[in-house]
Amino acid sequence: MSVLWHYIQNGASLGPIPEEQLRALISSGGLRPSDQVWHEGMAGWSPIQSLPELAALVPPPAAKAAPVQAPQGQAQAPPPKSGKVWPWILGGCGVLLLLVLLGGIGIAMWMRSKVGDLQRNPAVAAAELLVRANPELEVVSTDYAKGTLTVRNRKSGETLTMDAADIKQGRLSFRDEKGSEIRFKGPEGGSGVVQIQGPEGQTSIGAGTKVQAPSWLPTYPATPVEGLMSLAGKDGITGTIVQKTQDSTAQVMESFEKALKAGGFEVNTIRNPEGGIVIGEWKGMKRHVMATIGRSQGQTVATVTYRERN
């Protein structure tokens, strides 16, 4: 199973995310070398630049070209005449404009031929348009009546079929050539919760997620618990809850520290002027709790991420 990482960005603790996603964030510049990261088994938070396997992914800074000076005693070449420069510029712009126009005409012609299909199943039509715009993908087949679209990755040869037959009910599924399927179910009744069912288990994401927090998980007393994320799979359970109170960040942090210690957790605390993070590990990292406490809109907010392995 991939290592799950946590990271701190702009003072907020985020995650957990798979290592592949963390590496993509670093290599794309989404995370800075000084940003802190952590996963189960590490002694504490560390900046990306201090971890060789992650520091190697940091993109190099853009080099600034130094101005070239002519040797002493040698006159600098006069600037090119405008009459010779503009044809190159206009020529380059003309080629670019031509490519854009050709691309736009091609898309417009495709959309014109698909007017009926766009009205019949806009979700499949939109997906097909995105696939055709991606040079790494190709459309294998499209069935607007059934609401399906099969796509092939040109490099790997893998195929994936999207089923949008029930898109009006907020349901969407993807199935690979091996029969493995992931199903998405959109928000219902204004809840804002998206449910994902896959081979690894079920995940619910969004404010209002129904979270059945385990009995061993400490919470701040006399404060409502809001679910944010819930994942139940063959390897265990993972979830995130949020609590808001008018009490100070110091009171909330002390409460989590005491509750975790009373539950047999090894506790590490990181403090900052706005609050901090309380981390608890229990019996060989079978159970993990990370409570991030800070201030937002005049309230103390505790975001608690927990995990229990089978």
Buried (B, 14 or more C-beta within 10 A) or exposed (E): EEBBBBBBBEEEBBBBBBBEBBBBBBBEEEBEBEBBBBBBEEEEBEBBEEEEEBEEBBEEEEEEEEEEEEEEEEEEEEEEEEEEEEEEEEEEEEEEEEEEEEEEEEEEEEEEEBEEBBEEBEBBBEBBBEBBEEEEBBEEEBBBEEBBBBBBEEEEEEBBBBBBBEBEEEBBBBBEEEEEBBBBBBBEEEBEBBBBBBEBBBBBBBEBBEBEBEEBBBBBEEBEBBBBBBBBBEBBBBBBBBBBBEBEBEEBBEBBBEBBEEBEBEBBBBEEEEBBBBBBBBEEEEBBBBBBBBEEEEEBBBBBBBBBBE
